[in-house]
Amino acid sequence: MHRSDNIFSKPIAHVGDFRFDQQVVEVFPDMIQRSVPGYATILEVIGQLTAQYHQANSRLYDLGCSLGAATLAMRRNVRLGGCEIIGVDNSQPMIERCRSHLAAFRSDTPVTLQCTNLQDVQISRASVVVLNFTLQFIDPKERDQLIAAIYQGMLPGSILIVSEKVHFGDTDIQSLINDLHLDFKRANGYSELEISQKRTAIENVLLTDTAEQHIERFKTAGFAHAQAWFQCFNFLSFVAIKGSSDD
């Protein structure tokens, strides 16, 4: 049973940068459900897209796997032989908890977990790659290169799924949608103190792009098709499809 997220419920004299440590691991499922609108829908569709796009004898990557929610969504939908899932996260506590979650679900599809930075992962023979609210924590200067490297390691006809918090160029729209997201958090029981302290903790860690920047990055990397398929407030999920070899 996961604990309720009360990390920021009491005043903190000095709010440090947010980290995916053991304290966060213990409350992460509650934290993300109460903070990210549409999260369950995104996971469900990751499973659907896996069923549609995975290829026999290929690799599926969950980059920034945290506790393994997307990994499990992919694993449940692998139907073809010779597939392997690789989950990567640079938080050892996340990897350890992910391993225990995976052990609770039987499957013929092997999963390998790696505790390392995404930039150090060599992508190869990939048919499905997922970054589910991960890229936003990567240094903005390294994002183009990371997506380009992922593209190079993907098979023709494969799919990249990237979910992200974004910001908007129109300041009035940004203010409106930000207010809607704050109301979402309040409706899920977060106090003004929790909202304020969490914002302080994450403002130098989670650095957002615009939707247009994401689409342009996919196209620059070489993806034949790229589009946001989901949006709720300032949370989007994109798909980018690599063209067939004869495109």
N, C-alpha and C positions, 0 to 999 in steps of 0.2 A: 504494500500500500504506500503510495507516494504521499509525502507531506504537502501541506498547503504552503504556498509561497508567502513567507512573512519576513524575508531578508531585510527589507527596507521599512518595516512597520514601526520601528523605534528610531528616535533621532540619533544620527551618527555624526560625531564631532568632525571627522574628516572623511568624506566620501571618496574612496579611491576608485581607480578605473575598474570597470566590470571585468571579471575573470570567470572562466568556466571551470571553477574549482569544485571540491567535494560538496561544499555548501550549496552550490547551484545545482549539482547533480541530483541532490536529494529532493529538490522541489521543481526541477525543470519541466516535467510534464504539466504540472499545474500552472507554472509561470507562462509557458508558451500558449496554452489554451486560453488563458485569461488576457493575453497581450496581443496575440496575432489572430485577427479575424479571418475565418475561412481555412484555418490550418488543417482541420480534419478533411475538408473537401480537397485540398491540395494533395494530401497523402493518398486519398482514394484515387485521384486521377493519376498520380505517379504510378500506382499499381496498374491502372488501365493502359497507360502509355507503355509501360514495361511489357505487358502482354502483347501489345500491338507491334512494338519495334525491336524487341530483343531477337537476336540471331543465334542460331546454333553455334556452339564452339566459340563463343565470344565472352568478353568480360563486361560486367556491369559495375559501375563505380558510384559510390555514395561519398562524395567529397565534403567533409564536414558532417560526419555521420551522427555526431552526438550520441544519444542513447539508442540509435538504430531504428527509429520509426520509419524512415524512408527505406532503409535496408530491408526491413521486414515487409514493407509494401511491395518492393521489387521481388523479394524471395517468394512470396505467396503467388506471384503471377508468372514465374518462369515455367514454361511448358516444354521447352526444347532442350535437347541434350548437350552436354559439354560446356555448360555455362558456369562461370565463377563470378561471385560478387566480391568486390573489394571495398571495404569501408575504411575511411581515413579520417582521423581527427588528431589535433595536436594537444588535446587534453587527456592525460592518462586516466584521471577519474572517469571521464566520459567513456573511454574505450573499455575500461573494466566493467562498468555497468552495462554497456552495450553487449559485451560478451555474455553476460548472464541473461540478458533479455533474449538473445539469439538462441541460447541453449534451451530455452523453454519451448521453442517451436521446432518440431521435427521437419526436416526438408532434405531432399537429395541434392540440393544446390549448395555447394560449399561456399562459406564466407571466410575471407581472410581480413583481419583487422590490422591496421597499421597506425601507430602513434607517431605522426610526423607532420611537418608543414605541407600543405597542398602543393606548394611550389616545387617541392622535392619529389613528387610522385611522377613516375614515368607512365603515362597513359598509353596503352597499346591494345589493339584488337577490341576496342570498345564499341558496343552497340547501343548502350544506354548509359548516360552520365547524368548524375543529379547533383546540383549544388542547392540545397534547400535552406535558404537564409544563411548562406555561408560567404558568398563573395563580398558582402557588405562589411565583413571583418578583415578582409585582405587590404593591404596598403593600396590605395587607388593607383599608384604608379605601377603596380605589378599586375593589375587586373587584365589589361590588354594582352600581355604576354601569357598569362595563365590560360585565358580562353583560347588563344591561338595554339598553345601547346596541347590543350585538350582536343581541339579540332584535328590536329595532325595525328593524334592517336586513335581517332575514331574511324570505324568502317564506313564505306559508302552506304547511304540509306539509314544511318543511325541517328539518334536523337539526344539532344542536350536539354535538360530541364533546369531552369534557374529561377528560384523564388527569391524575392528581395523586397525590402522596404525601400521606397523611392521618395524623392522630393519633386516638387513641381516648379517650373520656371515662373509661373504666374503667382505672385505673392498672395493675392487675395484667395486664389484656389488653395494654395498651400495652407493658409491660415484656416480656411473652412474645413479642409479635410483633416488637418491636425486636431481641430476641435472635436470632430466626429470620432477620431480615434481615442482622444482623451475621455470622451463620454462612454465609449466602449469599455475602457478600463474601469471607469467609475461604476458602470453597471455590473462589472464582474467583481466588485468588492474592493478595489484598490482605493486607498485613502489619498488625499492630496499630498500628505507627507511621503507616502510610498512612491507616488508618481513623480514627485519632485526629486527625491533622492535617487531613484532609478535613472531619471533623465541625466542627472549630474554624473552618475557612474558610467553611463554608456556614451555620452556625447563625444568623447575623444576616441572611442573604440569602434562604434558603428557609424561608418561614414557612407552616406547614401549617394547614388547616382540618380539621374532622371531616367524615365523609361526610354527616351530617345537615345541616351548614351548607351544603354544596354543593347538596343536594336542595332545601333551603328557598330558597336563592338562585335556583335555576332557576324554582321555582314563583312566587316573588315577582316575577320578571321577566316572567312571563306564559306560560311554557311549559306546554302542556297535559299533557305526560307527561315524567317524569324518573326515571331509575333507573340504579344501578350495574350494568354488564353484566360487569365483570371485576374480580377481586381476587386478588392474590397478596401475602400479608403486608400491609404498609401501603401498597401501591400499587394504586390503583383507577382504573378508567375508567368514565365516565358517559356516557349519552346523554340528551339533552333534545330533545323534538320539539315544534315549533310547530304548533298546531292549524290545521286548514283554515279558510278564511275564514268558513264557515258554522257553525263550532263555537259 
